[in-house]
Amino acid sequence: MEELINEIVQAMGPYMDAGQMDRLKETLYIKLHDKKIVQESREVAVNSIDDNEKKIRMFIGSKQTTGRKPGTLKQYSDEIHKMLEFVKKRIEDINTMDLRYYYAVCRKRGISLCTMQTRIHYLSSFWDFLISEDLVQTNPVKKIGNIMVEKTLKQPYSAEEMEKLRNGCKTIRDRAIIEFLYSTGVRVSELCRLNRDEIDINSSQLKVFGKGSKERIVYLTDGARYYLRKYLMQRNDMEPALFASLIAPHERLTVSGIQFMLRELGEKVGVEKVHPHRFRRTIATDLLSRGMRIEEVKELLGHEKIDTTLIYCDIKQMNVKTSFMKFA
């Protein structure tokens, strides 16, 4: 009994201070003093596994009909299967303590709080669906509560860092990618889906399809148009993708391919944490600093809520001071 209590207290260590842990240990001793602990069978019947799978397929199917991308569907499915593999119960028999223990072990294995927050969201969405279909009565995830994740403002590229990246590009294609990411603020996945025939090089705007297949208009700066035109004029392959690999058969660039290229570029020119999403944050911050309304930046980025846009943006303290002196 004492060994079990110590294991429970240790598992809750990351979420409690020393005093809370002592009170938990004392409470467990009192409540379990005259109780007999029986090892629960971890064997799951084949028909239970089939029933679990049926529920998962129904859930994934419902998400698919709402326009979720294959990658998102896989993340939902992977998390549900990981949880079931650990808990080894029928879905309707899983309780909050099962999930708390599962996430405590995940945390012990080094999973970040931010990742855990996302994974808990996946499971909560799954159980909400099961409730809506009258397949279960309650959502055990709700009692877990919110994970307190320290919010840190991720920094955009500075003007000096942008210049280093531009000057460090080995090819016109790489320069075109950087200018395009900065100018449009598109997600790297959106960039990879674009085709050449969707671009009017003489126009300053184009359509992209974001999360949930939502269409929005983004814009090209003169620099982005210049390098994109120069890149496309030197292409002699038949690949329809807007950006393709430099080596035959010149296939469409993937998300990981662009991430790798930018990471290597950053290491070469001495800029840390170079990745595609940082260009999105940079253009949002720059536009706000220049006076663009946050509602307009929200539309450009394709966000549903302004709160999301604020997470991306860093209004520099000097701008705040300037505005204060202007309006005070």
Summary of the structure (lengths in Angstrom):
residues: 328
radius of gyration: 25.3
end to end distance: 65.8
largest distance: 80.8
contacts: 835
relative contact order: 0.07
helix: 63%
strand: 4%
